[in-house]
Amino acid sequence: MIKKFLSTLVLAVGISFVIHSQPIHNAGVKIVLDTTIFQEGTVTSCHASTIVEISPGQFIAAWFAGSHEGANDVGIWSSTYQNNKWTNPIEVAVGYDSLGLRLPCWNPVLFKTKNNTLILFYKVGPNPREWWGMEIHSSNGGKSWSNPQKLANGFLGPIKNKPIQLSDGRILCPSSVESVEGKWSVHLETTNEKLSEWKKVKMDADSGVGVIQPVILQHSDGKLQMLCRSQQNSIYEAWSTDNGMSWSRVVKTSLPNPNSGIDAVTLEDNSFLLVYNPLLQGTDWFYGRNVLNVAISNDGENWKDAIQLENEKEGEFSYPAVIQASDRSIHITYTKKRKTIKHVVLTITEK
């Protein structure tokens, strides 16, 4: 349901929230599908979805699920969208330590290469400070998967959001680290389609700024833009003019961020679409995820809120993933209260 976007102040558990003050424009943006991938009760807890188009009109999604985030029984689950419905979810990856004992899986990221190999990146480890990167791949659209492989030592792959592939074949993975000392930092990892050659590009942020889970936008003039989740109540950004081999300093934007994951996509007409939580708050991650917005921009810097996907006094609607399909429709998946994964499809007729 499209809801009017108002500046307001909400009090919950003694914490003050301020909704981003820019009005919803609704200019030509329409929800044409609003559903869930599976019914509540299918899994105990789920989070961190990802989606990719396998072929025109056919999609695959993945997420992690188990008894609760960080539990040893958490694996990677997947479902495909075909004939206008989602298939029953199946578990496609689990995690183990060197002794063969179960460990939790985290943050799957689906990506289809230019040669049509479907890659599912994910993390395994006791927590985000000690996890490592893994991958499985498929040549038949996720009907079957390869044996799990650990990524090159010291590389994590894309942390939450999708990679992009350049015309020369290089795959750019937006990545980040949460250190044992509590410091957050973003970086870029590059690889080839075989995932056999990895390089890391370090990035610089202002002292005291903690940023993770970046997403990359491609501009028509060749520039790359990185948008990042932060601990500082704002989305942060950096720019590259050399295909990601070097980046400007990570700096604050005007967009709010209540310490929650975002995703964005470059559209076919070279404009941009962002899905994010627009509430402002100053403490823990679990506040501010009860409102979820879609914003659009022509330049990646000036954003207009276009439609509101969720707005409740409490609850969690978070960790969006967004792609544009071959028919130009926008497909968004996100966590609904840790009980299921929403799938929303938008069309845009004007901006």
N, C-alpha and C positions, 0 to 999 in steps of 0.2 A: 504494500500500500504506500502511495506517495503521501508524505506528510509535510506540512508547512514547517519550515526551519526557523525557529525563533531563538533569539539570544535570551538565555535564562540562567538561573542559578539553581542548582540542585544540591540538596543536602542528603548525604547517605553515610551512615556510620561516622558522622562527625567530620567528614571530609567535604570540602567545597569543590564543586565542579563548575567550570564556565564553558558553555557551548560556544564554539567558534561563531563569530558574529556575522559572517557573510551569508546573505540569504540564498535559499535554494532557487535556482532559476527554472528548472524543468524544461529547458528549451529543446524540444524535439527528442527528449530522452524518455523512453517508454519501457516498462517492465513487461515482457511478453511471456515469461515463465518464472514461476516462483515455487520451488519445490524442495524436497530433501532427497538426498541420495539413498538414505535408508531410514526406516522408522526408528524412533526413540525406543530404546530397550534392546536393539540389535547388539550393541556393545555397551559396556559399563561406562566408558569414558573415551572420548576421541578429540583430536585436535590436529591443526597444522595440515590443511589440505593443499593439494596441487592438482592442476588439470592441464591436459593437452589435447589437441585435436588429432586423432589418428588418421582420419580420412574425412571428406566432406560429410558433415552431419553425424559423425561418430567420434566420441570422446572417451577418454579414460581419466579417472581421478584416483588419487591415493591420499592416505592420511595415516597417522599413527593412532592405535587404539589398544586398550587393555583395562586393567582395574583402575589405574589412575596414572597421570603423567609421571614418568620416572620409575614406575614399577617394573620389575624384571619380566613380567609377562606382556609388556607392551611390544607389539609388532607393527609392521607396515601392512595396511589393508588396501584393497583396490576394488574398483567397480568400473564397468564400461557402460556408456550411454549409446544405445542402439535401438532403432525402431521406437524412438521417443520415450524410452524408459531406461532406468538404471538396473543393471543386473544385480543379483544378490552379492554382497561383498565377500571377498575371500582374502585370507592372509597370504601375502606373497613374500614376506621377508621377516626373519627374526634375528636376534642378536645373541652372540656368544662371546665369552672371554677365551683366553688361551687355554683354559682348562676344560672348555666345553660347557661351562655354566651359563645360563641365560642372563642376558643383560638387556636393558630397555633399548628400543629403537626410537629415533627422533627425526622430525622435520624432513619428510620425503620431498623430493623435487623431480618432477617429470620433465623430460626434454626429448624432442624428436630432432635428430640431426638432418642435414640436407640429403644424406643418403638413406633416409627413412629408418634409421636405427632408433628404437625407442629406449631411452636410458632412464632408469630410476635411481637417482642419487638418494642416499639417506645416511644417517649417523647412528653409531652404536657406542654406548658407553654408560657409565653410572650417572653422569650428569653432563651439562654442556661445557664444563671446564675440562673434562677428561675424555670427551668422546673422540671418535675418529671417523673418517669418511669411508663409505662403502658404496658399491653400485651393483645393480643387476641390469641386464639389457635384453631386449626382445626384438626379433625380426618379424613377428607376426601380430603386432598390435597388442601385445600383452596377453595373448592366449597362453603363452609359455615363456619362461624366463631362464636366463643363464644361471649358473652357480654364482653365489655372491663373491665379490672380489673387493679387497681392501684397496683404497686409492693409494697412490704413491706416498711414501712416508713424509709426514709433515703437511699433507694437503687434505683439506676437508671437503672440497667441492662447493657447490652452491649451498649456502646455509639455510635459506628459506625460499628465496625467489628464483625464478627461472633464469638460466643463462641466455646469452644471445650468441649467434654464430655469424662471423664476419664473412665477407665475400671470398677471402683467402682460405676459408675453412676453419680458422681458429675459433675455438669456443671460449667465451669469456664468462667466467663463473663469479658472480658477486658473493663474496665470502666475508667472514668475520670471526673474531675470537673473543671469548669471555674467559679471562685469565683467572687463575686461582686467587690472585690478589684482588679480584673484583673489577679489573679494568676492562672496558669494552673497546674494541678497535675493529675497523673494517679494512679489508684489502681485496685485491683482485687476483684470481687464479686463472691462468690460461692453459688450454690443452688442445689436443687434436681429436678427431672423431674416434680414434681407437683408444683414447684416454691413456696413451703411452708416453706422452711428453708433457710435463707440467712445469710451469713457471709461476712465480709469485711476484706481484707488484705491490709494494708497500705504499701506504697512504698516510697523510699527516693530518691531525686534527688539533684544534686549540687545546691547550693544557686543561685538564679537568672535564673535557667533553667525552662522554661515553656513547659510542654509536655501534650498532650491529645491523644485521639482516638487510643489506642494501638491495636495491633493484636498479637495473640499468635501462635508460631510455636512449634511443638513437634519434638524432636530429638530422634534418634534411641537408644541413651544411657539413655533415660528417662528424660533428661533435658528439660526444657521449656524455650523458648526465647520470649521476648516481644520487639516488635519494635513500636516506637511511633512517631507521628507527633510532631514538635517542633516550637518554635518561634526563634530558633537560627541557622537557615539555614542548619541543619543537622537532619537526622533521629537518634533517640536515642534508646538505648537498655537496657534491664535488663535480668537477668537469674535466674532460680529457679531449685534447685536440689531435692525438696521435694513436687513435684506435685502442686506447686503454693502457698504453705502455707507460704513461705518466699521468698524474692527476693533480689538480689544484688542491689546496687545503680544504678540508671538510669544514663547511660553515653553516650557520643557522639560516633557515628560511622563515617565511611568515606563516607557514602551515603548522598547526598544533599537532602534538603527538603525546598521548598519555602513556608513554613507555609501552607501546603496542605495535605489533607487526603491521606493515603496509604492503601493498603491491601496486604496480602501475604498468602501463603498456603503451607503446608507440602505436598509434592507429594508422590505418592504410593511407589516410589523407595527411599524414605527418603531424597531426595533433596528438594530444596525450590524455590519458585517462588514469585517474588515481582512485584507489579504494582505501579508506582510512577511518580511524576513530577520531572525531573532531573535538572531543572533550579535553579540557585542560585540567591537570592535577599535578601534585608535586611529590607523591610518595610511591606506594607500591603498585606493581603491574596490574593487580586485579581490580583497580578502580579506573573508570573511564572507558570501559569496553562495551557499554550498554547502548551506544549510538554508533551507527556505521553509515558513512556517506560515500558518495561517488562524486568526484570533482573532475572537471575537464580544463584543458589549457591549450593555447595555441603555441606557446613558447617554452613551456616547462617551468616558468617562473611565476606567472600570474594565473592563479587558479580560481575557478568559479564552481561552487557546489551546485551540482546538477540534479541530484536525486538522493533521497534518503532511503536506505535499505532497511534500517532498523532504528527504533527509538523506544526504549523501555526504561523505567525508573531503575531497574536492576537487571542483572543477567549479563551474559557474555556473548557478544557477536564480534568475532575477532579473527585475526590471521587470514586475511583474504588472499586469494589467488585470482588473477585475471588474465584472460587472453582474448584476442579477437579472432573469430573463426573465419573460414574461407568465404562465408556468405556475408561477412562484415558485422555480424551480430557479436555482442560482447558477452562472454561467459565468465561468471564470477562464482567461486566457491568460498565458503567460510565456515568457521565453527559456530554452531548454535548451542550455547549453554553446555558445551562439552558432552552433549548427549547425541548429537547427530551433525551431519555436514549439509549446509544449505547449498542449493544450486539455483542461481538467478541468471536469467538471460535478458539483456537489454538491447534495444535498437536505438540508433541515433539518426535522426533525419535532418537536424540542423544544430548549430552551436551558437 
